[in-house]
Amino acid sequence: MADDLIRRHLQKGMTSDEVVKLIGRPETTLKGETDGGANRLVGNHTYSYWIGSWTFAAWDSTFVYVYFDDNERVISAEMQGF
């Protein structure tokens, strides 16, 4: 489902309001060069949506990241995890 969301619904150029209307408010908004782990972030800020994890520990969590430019428009989206 996350792949379908990224490929078909989260389109480059969408506004942050359109993203929130489509999939809801993000659990976290990230800023900076990394997400605190090894995953590199691009753009001005990133909306992070937690998908789940394989165990009860959080070290194997997977997220959908939606990257925005300075004008609040989607640059790209992808799945990331740690």
PyMOL Python script that loads the backbone (N, CA, C, O; Angstrom):
from pymol import cmd

cmd.read_pdbstr("""\
ATOM      1  N   MET A   1       0.809  -1.186   0.000  1.00  0.00           N
ATOM      2  CA  MET A   1       0.000   0.000   0.000  1.00  0.00           C
ATOM      3  C   MET A   1       0.859   1.259   0.000  1.00  0.00           C
ATOM      4  O   MET A   1       0.533   2.237  -0.672  1.00  0.00           O
ATOM      5  N   ALA A   2       1.952   1.235   0.750  1.00  0.00           N
ATOM      6  CA  ALA A   2       2.819   2.414   0.802  1.00  0.00           C
ATOM      7  C   ALA A   2       3.450   2.670  -0.560  1.00  0.00           C
ATOM      8  O   ALA A   2       3.566   3.820  -0.982  1.00  0.00           O
ATOM      9  N   ASP A   3       3.860   1.606  -1.254  1.00  0.00           N
ATOM     10  CA  ASP A   3       4.412   1.772  -2.605  1.00  0.00           C
ATOM     11  C   ASP A   3       3.387   2.414  -3.530  1.00  0.00           C
ATOM     12  O   ASP A   3       3.729   3.313  -4.299  1.00  0.00           O
ATOM     13  N   ASP A   4       2.144   1.968  -3.468  1.00  0.00           N
ATOM     14  CA  ASP A   4       1.082   2.528  -4.301  1.00  0.00           C
ATOM     15  C   ASP A   4       0.851   3.998  -3.953  1.00  0.00           C
ATOM     16  O   ASP A   4       0.678   4.826  -4.847  1.00  0.00           O
ATOM     17  N   LEU A   5       0.848   4.319  -2.683  1.00  0.00           N
ATOM     18  CA  LEU A   5       0.694   5.704  -2.246  1.00  0.00           C
ATOM     19  C   LEU A   5       1.779   6.573  -2.857  1.00  0.00           C
ATOM     20  O   LEU A   5       1.494   7.645  -3.390  1.00  0.00           O
ATOM     21  N   ILE A   6       3.015   6.118  -2.780  1.00  0.00           N
ATOM     22  CA  ILE A   6       4.145   6.892  -3.290  1.00  0.00           C
ATOM     23  C   ILE A   6       4.103   6.996  -4.819  1.00  0.00           C
ATOM     24  O   ILE A   6       4.293   8.082  -5.367  1.00  0.00           O
ATOM     25  N   ARG A   7       3.860   5.899  -5.498  1.00  0.00           N
ATOM     26  CA  ARG A   7       3.876   5.894  -6.971  1.00  0.00           C
ATOM     27  C   ARG A   7       2.692   6.621  -7.596  1.00  0.00           C
ATOM     28  O   ARG A   7       2.852   7.300  -8.611  1.00  0.00           O
ATOM     29  N   ARG A   8       1.509   6.488  -7.005  1.00  0.00           N
ATOM     30  CA  ARG A   8       0.303   6.958  -7.678  1.00  0.00           C
ATOM     31  C   ARG A   8      -0.369   8.184  -7.068  1.00  0.00           C
ATOM     32  O   ARG A   8      -1.133   8.869  -7.748  1.00  0.00           O
ATOM     33  N   HIS A   9      -0.098   8.468  -5.809  1.00  0.00           N
ATOM     34  CA  HIS A   9      -0.892   9.500  -5.140  1.00  0.00           C
ATOM     35  C   HIS A   9      -0.088  10.694  -4.625  1.00  0.00           C
ATOM     36  O   HIS A   9      -0.577  11.823  -4.662  1.00  0.00           O
ATOM     37  N   LEU A  10       1.118  10.467  -4.153  1.00  0.00           N
ATOM     38  CA  LEU A  10       1.955  11.573  -3.677  1.00  0.00           C
ATOM     39  C   LEU A  10       2.748  12.119  -4.860  1.00  0.00           C
ATOM     40  O   LEU A  10       3.834  11.630  -5.169  1.00  0.00           O
ATOM     41  N   GLN A  11       2.209  13.114  -5.502  1.00  0.00           N
ATOM     42  CA  GLN A  11       2.793  13.644  -6.728  1.00  0.00           C
ATOM     43  C   GLN A  11       3.689  14.853  -6.449  1.00  0.00           C
ATOM     44  O   GLN A  11       3.401  15.669  -5.573  1.00  0.00           O
ATOM     45  N   LYS A  12       4.766  14.949  -7.201  1.00  0.00           N
ATOM     46  CA  LYS A  12       5.649  16.096  -7.133  1.00  0.00           C
ATOM     47  C   LYS A  12       4.830  17.366  -7.378  1.00  0.00           C
ATOM     48  O   LYS A  12       4.017  17.422  -8.301  1.00  0.00           O
ATOM     49  N   GLY A  13       5.053  18.381  -6.544  1.00  0.00           N
ATOM     50  CA  GLY A  13       4.354  19.646  -6.704  1.00  0.00           C
ATOM     51  C   GLY A  13       3.115  19.801  -5.842  1.00  0.00           C
ATOM     52  O   GLY A  13       2.573  20.902  -5.737  1.00  0.00           O
ATOM     53  N   MET A  14       2.651  18.713  -5.217  1.00  0.00           N
ATOM     54  CA  MET A  14       1.499  18.824  -4.316  1.00  0.00           C
ATOM     55  C   MET A  14       1.858  19.755  -3.156  1.00  0.00           C
ATOM     56  O   MET A  14       3.019  19.836  -2.756  1.00  0.00           O
ATOM     57  N   THR A  15       0.861  20.453  -2.622  1.00  0.00           N
ATOM     58  CA  THR A  15       1.092  21.293  -1.454  1.00  0.00           C
ATOM     59  C   THR A  15       1.040  20.443  -0.188  1.00  0.00           C
ATOM     60  O   THR A  15       0.530  19.322  -0.196  1.00  0.00           O
ATOM     61  N   SER A  16       1.574  20.993   0.893  1.00  0.00           N
ATOM     62  CA  SER A  16       1.523  20.276   2.166  1.00  0.00           C
ATOM     63  C   SER A  16       0.069  20.082   2.611  1.00  0.00           C
ATOM     64  O   SER A  16      -0.258  19.058   3.212  1.00  0.00           O
ATOM     65  N   ASP A  17      -0.802  21.048   2.324  1.00  0.00           N
ATOM     66  CA  ASP A  17      -2.226  20.899   2.664  1.00  0.00           C
ATOM     67  C   ASP A  17      -2.863  19.748   1.895  1.00  0.00           C
ATOM     68  O   ASP A  17      -3.689  19.020   2.446  1.00  0.00           O
ATOM     69  N   GLU A  18      -2.490  19.577   0.638  1.00  0.00           N
ATOM     70  CA  GLU A  18      -3.023  18.463  -0.159  1.00  0.00           C
ATOM     71  C   GLU A  18      -2.551  17.118   0.395  1.00  0.00           C
ATOM     72  O   GLU A  18      -3.306  16.145   0.405  1.00  0.00           O
ATOM     73  N   VAL A  19      -1.304  17.068   0.853  1.00  0.00           N
ATOM     74  CA  VAL A  19      -0.776  15.829   1.445  1.00  0.00           C
ATOM     75  C   VAL A  19      -1.539  15.501   2.725  1.00  0.00           C
ATOM     76  O   VAL A  19      -1.935  14.354   2.933  1.00  0.00           O
ATOM     77  N   VAL A  20      -1.746  16.488   3.574  1.00  0.00           N
ATOM     78  CA  VAL A  20      -2.472  16.261   4.829  1.00  0.00           C
ATOM     79  C   VAL A  20      -3.904  15.833   4.541  1.00  0.00           C
ATOM     80  O   VAL A  20      -4.436  14.957   5.222  1.00  0.00           O
ATOM     81  N   LYS A  21      -4.523  16.431   3.554  1.00  0.00           N
ATOM     82  CA  LYS A  21      -5.887  16.046   3.187  1.00  0.00           C
ATOM     83  C   LYS A  21      -5.931  14.597   2.692  1.00  0.00           C
ATOM     84  O   LYS A  21      -6.895  13.879   2.961  1.00  0.00           O
ATOM     85  N   LEU A  22      -4.893  14.166   1.973  1.00  0.00           N
ATOM     86  CA  LEU A  22      -4.831  12.821   1.412  1.00  0.00           C
ATOM     87  C   LEU A  22      -4.545  11.756   2.468  1.00  0.00           C
ATOM     88  O   LEU A  22      -5.228  10.732   2.506  1.00  0.00           O
ATOM     89  N   ILE A  23      -3.549  11.980   3.324  1.00  0.00           N
ATOM     90  CA  ILE A  23      -3.121  10.915   4.245  1.00  0.00           C
ATOM     91  C   ILE A  23      -3.080  11.322   5.714  1.00  0.00           C
ATOM     92  O   ILE A  23      -2.676  10.521   6.558  1.00  0.00           O
ATOM     93  N   GLY A  24      -3.485  12.536   6.035  1.00  0.00           N
ATOM     94  CA  GLY A  24      -3.531  12.970   7.427  1.00  0.00           C
ATOM     95  C   GLY A  24      -2.278  13.718   7.855  1.00  0.00           C
ATOM     96  O   GLY A  24      -1.310  13.850   7.106  1.00  0.00           O
ATOM     97  N   ARG A  25      -2.337  14.197   9.077  1.00  0.00           N
ATOM     98  CA  ARG A  25      -1.194  14.938   9.636  1.00  0.00           C
ATOM     99  C   ARG A  25      -0.041  13.970   9.899  1.00  0.00           C
ATOM    100  O   ARG A  25      -0.257  12.827  10.302  1.00  0.00           O
ATOM    101  N   PRO A  26       1.188  14.444   9.665  1.00  0.00           N
ATOM    102  CA  PRO A  26       2.334  13.570   9.923  1.00  0.00           C
ATOM    103  C   PRO A  26       2.532  13.345  11.409  1.00  0.00           C
ATOM    104  O   PRO A  26       2.159  14.179  12.234  1.00  0.00           O
ATOM    105  N   GLU A  27       3.120  12.213  11.739  1.00  0.00           N
ATOM    106  CA  GLU A  27       3.453  11.953  13.134  1.00  0.00           C
ATOM    107  C   GLU A  27       4.588  12.849  13.586  1.00  0.00           C
ATOM    108  O   GLU A  27       4.656  13.256  14.746  1.00  0.00           O
ATOM    109  N   THR A  28       5.486  13.152  12.647  1.00  0.00           N
ATOM    110  CA  THR A  28       6.645  13.988  12.943  1.00  0.00           C
ATOM    111  C   THR A  28       6.985  14.817  11.707  1.00  0.00           C
ATOM    112  O   THR A  28       6.818  14.364  10.574  1.00  0.00           O
ATOM    113  N   THR A  29       7.459  16.028  11.942  1.00  0.00           N
ATOM    114  CA  THR A  29       8.035  16.838  10.870  1.00  0.00           C
ATOM    115  C   THR A  29       9.520  16.950  11.172  1.00  0.00           C
ATOM    116  O   THR A  29       9.913  17.437  12.233  1.00  0.00           O
ATOM    117  N   LEU A  30      10.341  16.496  10.233  1.00  0.00           N
ATOM    118  CA  LEU A  30      11.789  16.470  10.420  1.00  0.00           C
ATOM    119  C   LEU A  30      12.443  17.617   9.668  1.00  0.00           C
ATOM    120  O   LEU A  30      11.991  18.002   8.590  1.00  0.00           O
ATOM    121  N   LYS A  31      13.515  18.165  10.245  1.00  0.00           N
ATOM    122  CA  LYS A  31      14.345  19.171   9.589  1.00  0.00           C
ATOM    123  C   LYS A  31      15.793  18.761   9.786  1.00  0.00           C
ATOM    124  O   LYS A  31      16.133  18.096  10.765  1.00  0.00           O
ATOM    125  N   GLY A  32      16.625  19.154   8.872  1.00  0.00           N
ATOM    126  CA  GLY A  32      18.038  18.827   8.982  1.00  0.00           C
ATOM    127  C   GLY A  32      18.477  17.906   7.868  1.00  0.00           C
ATOM    128  O   GLY A  32      17.730  17.639   6.927  1.00  0.00           O
ATOM    129  N   GLU A  33      19.697  17.425   7.987  1.00  0.00           N
ATOM    130  CA  GLU A  33      20.290  16.602   6.933  1.00  0.00           C
ATOM    131  C   GLU A  33      20.013  15.117   7.089  1.00  0.00           C
ATOM    132  O   GLU A  33      20.052  14.377   6.106  1.00  0.00           O
ATOM    133  N   THR A  34      19.730  14.660   8.329  1.00  0.00           N
ATOM    134  CA  THR A  34      19.421  13.247   8.549  1.00  0.00           C
ATOM    135  C   THR A  34      18.225  13.134   9.484  1.00  0.00           C
ATOM    136  O   THR A  34      17.801  14.115  10.095  1.00  0.00           O
ATOM    137  N   ASP A  35      17.694  11.931   9.583  1.00  0.00           N
ATOM    138  CA  ASP A  35      16.544  11.689  10.458  1.00  0.00           C
ATOM    139  C   ASP A  35      16.960  11.260  11.866  1.00  0.00           C
ATOM    140  O   ASP A  35      16.141  10.756  12.635  1.00  0.00           O
ATOM    141  N   GLY A  36      18.210  11.460  12.191  1.00  0.00           N
ATOM    142  CA  GLY A  36      18.728  11.014  13.484  1.00  0.00           C
ATOM    143  C   GLY A  36      19.369   9.647  13.383  1.00  0.00           C
ATOM    144  O   GLY A  36      20.056   9.201  14.302  1.00  0.00           O
ATOM    145  N   GLY A  37      19.144   8.989  12.267  1.00  0.00           N
ATOM    146  CA  GLY A  37      19.772   7.706  11.960  1.00  0.00           C
ATOM    147  C   GLY A  37      20.666   7.894  10.749  1.00  0.00           C
ATOM    148  O   GLY A  37      21.322   8.924  10.600  1.00  0.00           O
ATOM    149  N   ALA A  38      20.685   6.905   9.902  1.00  0.00           N
ATOM    150  CA  ALA A  38      21.543   6.950   8.724  1.00  0.00           C
ATOM    151  C   ALA A  38      20.832   7.464   7.475  1.00  0.00           C
ATOM    152  O   ALA A  38      21.447   7.552   6.412  1.00  0.00           O
ATOM    153  N   ASN A  39      19.556   7.803   7.585  1.00  0.00           N
ATOM    154  CA  ASN A  39      18.785   8.206   6.401  1.00  0.00           C
ATOM    155  C   ASN A  39      18.939   9.699   6.140  1.00  0.00           C
ATOM    156  O   ASN A  39      18.687  10.532   7.010  1.00  0.00           O
ATOM    157  N   ARG A  40      19.360  10.013   4.914  1.00  0.00           N
ATOM    158  CA  ARG A  40      19.563  11.388   4.490  1.00  0.00           C
ATOM    159  C   ARG A  40      18.227  12.009   4.121  1.00  0.00           C
ATOM    160  O   ARG A  40      17.414  11.383   3.442  1.00  0.00           O
ATOM    161  N   LEU A  41      17.998  13.245   4.569  1.00  0.00           N
ATOM    162  CA  LEU A  41      16.788  13.985   4.236  1.00  0.00           C
ATOM    163  C   LEU A  41      17.108  15.026   3.164  1.00  0.00           C
ATOM    164  O   LEU A  41      18.214  15.563   3.123  1.00  0.00           O
ATOM    165  N   VAL A  42      16.146  15.302   2.312  1.00  0.00           N
ATOM    166  CA  VAL A  42      16.324  16.315   1.268  1.00  0.00           C
ATOM    167  C   VAL A  42      15.257  17.389   1.430  1.00  0.00           C
ATOM    168  O   VAL A  42      14.203  17.151   2.020  1.00  0.00           O
ATOM    169  N   GLY A  43      15.543  18.568   0.901  1.00  0.00           N
ATOM    170  CA  GLY A  43      14.561  19.643   0.926  1.00  0.00           C
ATOM    171  C   GLY A  43      14.572  20.424   2.224  1.00  0.00           C
ATOM    172  O   GLY A  43      15.479  20.291   3.046  1.00  0.00           O
ATOM    173  N   ASN A  44      13.542  21.243   2.391  1.00  0.00           N
ATOM    174  CA  ASN A  44      13.407  22.121   3.547  1.00  0.00           C
ATOM    175  C   ASN A  44      12.970  21.365   4.791  1.00  0.00           C
ATOM    176  O   ASN A  44      13.523  21.571   5.872  1.00  0.00           O
ATOM    177  N   HIS A  45      11.983  20.493   4.644  1.00  0.00           N
ATOM    178  CA  HIS A  45      11.499  19.691   5.766  1.00  0.00           C
ATOM    179  C   HIS A  45      10.835  18.421   5.226  1.00  0.00           C
ATOM    180  O   HIS A  45      10.548  18.309   4.035  1.00  0.00           O
ATOM    181  N   THR A  46      10.602  17.474   6.129  1.00  0.00           N
ATOM    182  CA  THR A  46      10.091  16.159   5.754  1.00  0.00           C
ATOM    183  C   THR A  46       8.950  15.764   6.674  1.00  0.00           C
ATOM    184  O   THR A  46       9.068  15.857   7.896  1.00  0.00           O
ATOM    185  N   TYR A  47       7.843  15.321   6.086  1.00  0.00           N
ATOM    186  CA  TYR A  47       6.765  14.718   6.875  1.00  0.00           C
ATOM    187  C   TYR A  47       7.083  13.236   7.011  1.00  0.00           C
ATOM    188  O   TYR A  47       7.430  12.574   6.033  1.00  0.00           O
ATOM    189  N   SER A  48       6.963  12.721   8.227  1.00  0.00           N
ATOM    190  CA  SER A  48       7.263  11.328   8.514  1.00  0.00           C
ATOM    191  C   SER A  48       5.985  10.622   8.970  1.00  0.00           C
ATOM    192  O   SER A  48       5.318  11.062   9.906  1.00  0.00           O
ATOM    193  N   TYR A  49       5.655   9.514   8.289  1.00  0.00           N
ATOM    194  CA  TYR A  49       4.489   8.689   8.628  1.00  0.00           C
ATOM    195  C   TYR A  49       4.977   7.284   8.960  1.00  0.00           C
ATOM    196  O   TYR A  49       5.543   6.605   8.104  1.00  0.00           O
ATOM    197  N   TRP A  50       4.760   6.846  10.195  1.00  0.00           N
ATOM    198  CA  TRP A  50       5.185   5.522  10.626  1.00  0.00           C
ATOM    199  C   TRP A  50       4.273   4.465  10.017  1.00  0.00           C
ATOM    200  O   TRP A  50       3.050   4.561  10.119  1.00  0.00           O
ATOM    201  N   ILE A  51       4.868   3.455   9.385  1.00  0.00           N
ATOM    202  CA  ILE A  51       4.109   2.355   8.788  1.00  0.00           C
ATOM    203  C   ILE A  51       4.000   1.187   9.768  1.00  0.00           C
ATOM    204  O   ILE A  51       2.935   0.587   9.918  1.00  0.00           O
ATOM    205  N   GLY A  52       5.101   0.875  10.425  1.00  0.00           N
ATOM    206  CA  GLY A  52       5.095  -0.241  11.361  1.00  0.00           C
ATOM    207  C   GLY A  52       6.487  -0.789  11.571  1.00  0.00           C
ATOM    208  O   GLY A  52       7.469  -0.249  11.060  1.00  0.00           O
ATOM    209  N   SER A  53       6.562  -1.883  12.341  1.00  0.00           N
ATOM    210  CA  SER A  53       7.841  -2.546  12.577  1.00  0.00           C
ATOM    211  C   SER A  53       7.608  -4.050  12.685  1.00  0.00           C
ATOM    212  O   SER A  53       6.480  -4.506  12.871  1.00  0.00           O
ATOM    213  N   TRP A  54       8.680  -4.799  12.567  1.00  0.00           N
ATOM    214  CA  TRP A  54       8.597  -6.260  12.587  1.00  0.00           C
ATOM    215  C   TRP A  54       8.592  -6.818  13.995  1.00  0.00           C
ATOM    216  O   TRP A  54       8.104  -7.924  14.226  1.00  0.00           O
ATOM    217  N   THR A  55       9.131  -6.062  14.938  1.00  0.00           N
ATOM    218  CA  THR A  55       9.207  -6.537  16.319  1.00  0.00           C
ATOM    219  C   THR A  55       8.636  -5.461  17.243  1.00  0.00           C
ATOM    220  O   THR A  55       8.178  -4.413  16.786  1.00  0.00           O
ATOM    221  N   PHE A  56       8.670  -5.727  18.512  1.00  0.00           N
ATOM    222  CA  PHE A  56       8.207  -4.740  19.493  1.00  0.00           C
ATOM    223  C   PHE A  56       9.228  -3.639  19.710  1.00  0.00           C
ATOM    224  O   PHE A  56       8.904  -2.593  20.272  1.00  0.00           O
ATOM    225  N   ALA A  57      10.441  -3.861  19.277  1.00  0.00           N
ATOM    226  CA  ALA A  57      11.480  -2.839  19.397  1.00  0.00           C
ATOM    227  C   ALA A  57      11.358  -1.863  18.224  1.00  0.00           C
ATOM    228  O   ALA A  57      10.883  -2.233  17.150  1.00  0.00           O
ATOM    229  N   ALA A  58      11.777  -0.651  18.429  1.00  0.00           N
ATOM    230  CA  ALA A  58      11.608   0.382  17.398  1.00  0.00           C
ATOM    231  C   ALA A  58      12.747   0.423  16.384  1.00  0.00           C
ATOM    232  O   ALA A  58      12.693   1.216  15.443  1.00  0.00           O
ATOM    233  N   TRP A  59      13.778  -0.410  16.547  1.00  0.00           N
ATOM    234  CA  TRP A  59      14.927  -0.300  15.663  1.00  0.00           C
ATOM    235  C   TRP A  59      14.667  -0.808  14.246  1.00  0.00           C
ATOM    236  O   TRP A  59      15.512  -0.622  13.370  1.00  0.00           O
ATOM    237  N   ASP A  60      13.551  -1.427  14.005  1.00  0.00           N
ATOM    238  CA  ASP A  60      13.268  -1.911  12.653  1.00  0.00           C
ATOM    239  C   ASP A  60      12.010  -1.254  12.081  1.00  0.00           C
ATOM    240  O   ASP A  60      11.317  -1.859  11.264  1.00  0.00           O
ATOM    241  N   SER A  61      11.715  -0.041  12.496  1.00  0.00           N
ATOM    242  CA  SER A  61      10.532   0.676  12.022  1.00  0.00           C
ATOM    243  C   SER A  61      10.700   1.145  10.587  1.00  0.00           C
ATOM    244  O   SER A  61      11.811   1.409  10.126  1.00  0.00           O
ATOM    245  N   THR A  62       9.571   1.244   9.890  1.00  0.00           N
ATOM    246  CA  THR A  62       9.547   1.738   8.510  1.00  0.00           C
ATOM    247  C   THR A  62       8.617   2.938   8.444  1.00  0.00           C
ATOM    248  O   THR A  62       7.577   2.978   9.103  1.00  0.00           O
ATOM    249  N   PHE A  63       9.013   3.914   7.635  1.00  0.00           N
ATOM    250  CA  PHE A  63       8.282   5.166   7.510  1.00  0.00           C
ATOM    251  C   PHE A  63       8.090   5.533   6.048  1.00  0.00           C
ATOM    252  O   PHE A  63       8.875   5.120   5.194  1.00  0.00           O
ATOM    253  N   VAL A  64       7.056   6.302   5.755  1.00  0.00           N
ATOM    254  CA  VAL A  64       6.954   7.016   4.482  1.00  0.00           C
ATOM    255  C   VAL A  64       7.421   8.429   4.777  1.00  0.00           C
ATOM    256  O   VAL A  64       6.887   9.097   5.663  1.00  0.00           O
ATOM    257  N   TYR A  65       8.426   8.885   4.025  1.00  0.00           N
ATOM    258  CA  TYR A  65       8.926  10.247   4.137  1.00  0.00           C
ATOM    259  C   TYR A  65       8.436  11.027   2.926  1.00  0.00           C
ATOM    260  O   TYR A  65       8.561  10.573   1.789  1.00  0.00           O
ATOM    261  N   VAL A  66       7.877  12.203   3.180  1.00  0.00           N
ATOM    262  CA  VAL A  66       7.446  13.108   2.115  1.00  0.00           C
ATOM    263  C   VAL A  66       8.299  14.361   2.251  1.00  0.00           C
ATOM    264  O   VAL A  66       8.247  15.051   3.270  1.00  0.00           O
ATOM    265  N   TYR A  67       9.090  14.653   1.212  1.00  0.00           N
ATOM    266  CA  TYR A  67      10.042  15.762   1.228  1.00  0.00           C
ATOM    267  C   TYR A  67       9.435  17.005   0.579  1.00  0.00           C
ATOM    268  O   TYR A  67       8.817  16.925  -0.483  1.00  0.00           O
ATOM    269  N   PHE A  68       9.621  18.163   1.238  1.00  0.00           N
ATOM    270  CA  PHE A  68       9.068  19.425   0.752  1.00  0.00           C
ATOM    271  C   PHE A  68      10.168  20.447   0.480  1.00  0.00           C
ATOM    272  O   PHE A  68      11.222  20.445   1.118  1.00  0.00           O
ATOM    273  N   ASP A  69       9.888  21.321  -0.490  1.00  0.00           N
ATOM    274  CA  ASP A  69      10.804  22.428  -0.773  1.00  0.00           C
ATOM    275  C   ASP A  69      10.427  23.643   0.078  1.00  0.00           C
ATOM    276  O   ASP A  69       9.545  23.550   0.932  1.00  0.00           O
ATOM    277  N   ASP A  70      11.084  24.772  -0.150  1.00  0.00           N
ATOM    278  CA  ASP A  70      10.830  25.991   0.625  1.00  0.00           C
ATOM    279  C   ASP A  70       9.432  26.554   0.413  1.00  0.00           C
ATOM    280  O   ASP A  70       8.950  27.330   1.239  1.00  0.00           O
ATOM    281  N   ASN A  71       8.773  26.177  -0.680  1.00  0.00           N
ATOM    282  CA  ASN A  71       7.437  26.679  -0.999  1.00  0.00           C
ATOM    283  C   ASN A  71       6.327  25.731  -0.569  1.00  0.00           C
ATOM    284  O   ASN A  71       5.189  25.858  -1.021  1.00  0.00           O
ATOM    285  N   GLU A  72       6.658  24.768   0.314  1.00  0.00           N
ATOM    286  CA  GLU A  72       5.669  23.798   0.812  1.00  0.00           C
ATOM    287  C   GLU A  72       5.118  22.892  -0.287  1.00  0.00           C
ATOM    288  O   GLU A  72       3.958  22.483  -0.232  1.00  0.00           O
ATOM    289  N   ARG A  73       5.940  22.580  -1.278  1.00  0.00           N
ATOM    290  CA  ARG A  73       5.560  21.683  -2.375  1.00  0.00           C
ATOM    291  C   ARG A  73       6.381  20.402  -2.287  1.00  0.00           C
ATOM    292  O   ARG A  73       7.558  20.423  -1.928  1.00  0.00           O
ATOM    293  N   VAL A  74       5.733  19.284  -2.623  1.00  0.00           N
ATOM    294  CA  VAL A  74       6.404  17.979  -2.575  1.00  0.00           C
ATOM    295  C   VAL A  74       7.530  17.919  -3.601  1.00  0.00           C
ATOM    296  O   VAL A  74       7.342  18.234  -4.776  1.00  0.00           O
ATOM    297  N   ILE A  75       8.692  17.511  -3.132  1.00  0.00           N
ATOM    298  CA  ILE A  75       9.838  17.234  -4.008  1.00  0.00           C
ATOM    299  C   ILE A  75       9.786  15.769  -4.424  1.00  0.00           C
ATOM    300  O   ILE A  75       9.906  15.435  -5.603  1.00  0.00           O
ATOM    301  N   SER A  76       9.601  14.893  -3.418  1.00  0.00           N
ATOM    302  CA  SER A  76       9.525  13.457  -3.650  1.00  0.00           C
ATOM    303  C   SER A  76       9.029  12.778  -2.377  1.00  0.00           C
ATOM    304  O   SER A  76       8.849  13.417  -1.340  1.00  0.00           O
ATOM    305  N   ALA A  77       8.812  11.469  -2.483  1.00  0.00           N
ATOM    306  CA  ALA A  77       8.411  10.660  -1.325  1.00  0.00           C
ATOM    307  C   ALA A  77       9.054   9.294  -1.464  1.00  0.00           C
ATOM    308  O   ALA A  77       9.290   8.825  -2.578  1.00  0.00           O
ATOM    309  N   GLU A  78       9.339   8.657  -0.347  1.00  0.00           N
ATOM    310  CA  GLU A  78       9.953   7.333  -0.354  1.00  0.00           C
ATOM    311  C   GLU A  78       9.743   6.644   0.988  1.00  0.00           C
ATOM    312  O   GLU A  78       9.371   7.273   1.979  1.00  0.00           O
ATOM    313  N   MET A  79       9.992   5.332   0.998  1.00  0.00           N
ATOM    314  CA  MET A  79       9.985   4.578   2.255  1.00  0.00           C
ATOM    315  C   MET A  79      11.410   4.542   2.798  1.00  0.00           C
ATOM    316  O   MET A  79      12.374   4.372   2.051  1.00  0.00           O
ATOM    317  N   GLN A  80      11.517   4.705   4.095  1.00  0.00           N
ATOM    318  CA  GLN A  80      12.806   4.655   4.792  1.00  0.00           C
ATOM    319  C   GLN A  80      12.617   3.850   6.056  1.00  0.00           C
ATOM    320  O   GLN A  80      11.492   3.631   6.504  1.00  0.00           O
ATOM    321  N   GLY A  81      13.703   3.419   6.619  1.00  0.00           N
ATOM    322  CA  GLY A  81      13.609   2.690   7.871  1.00  0.00           C
ATOM    323  C   GLY A  81      14.938   2.592   8.577  1.00  0.00           C
ATOM    324  O   GLY A  81      15.984   2.962   8.045  1.00  0.00           O
ATOM    325  N   PHE A  82      14.868   2.081   9.794  1.00  0.00           N
ATOM    326  CA  PHE A  82      16.085   1.775  10.537  1.00  0.00           C
ATOM    327  C   PHE A  82      15.900   0.525  11.332  1.00  0.00           C
ATOM    328  O   PHE A  82      16.819   0.097  12.031  1.00  0.00           O
TER     329      PHE A  82
END
""", "prot")
cmd.dss("prot")
cmd.show_as("cartoon", "prot")
cmd.util.cbc("prot")
cmd.orient("prot")
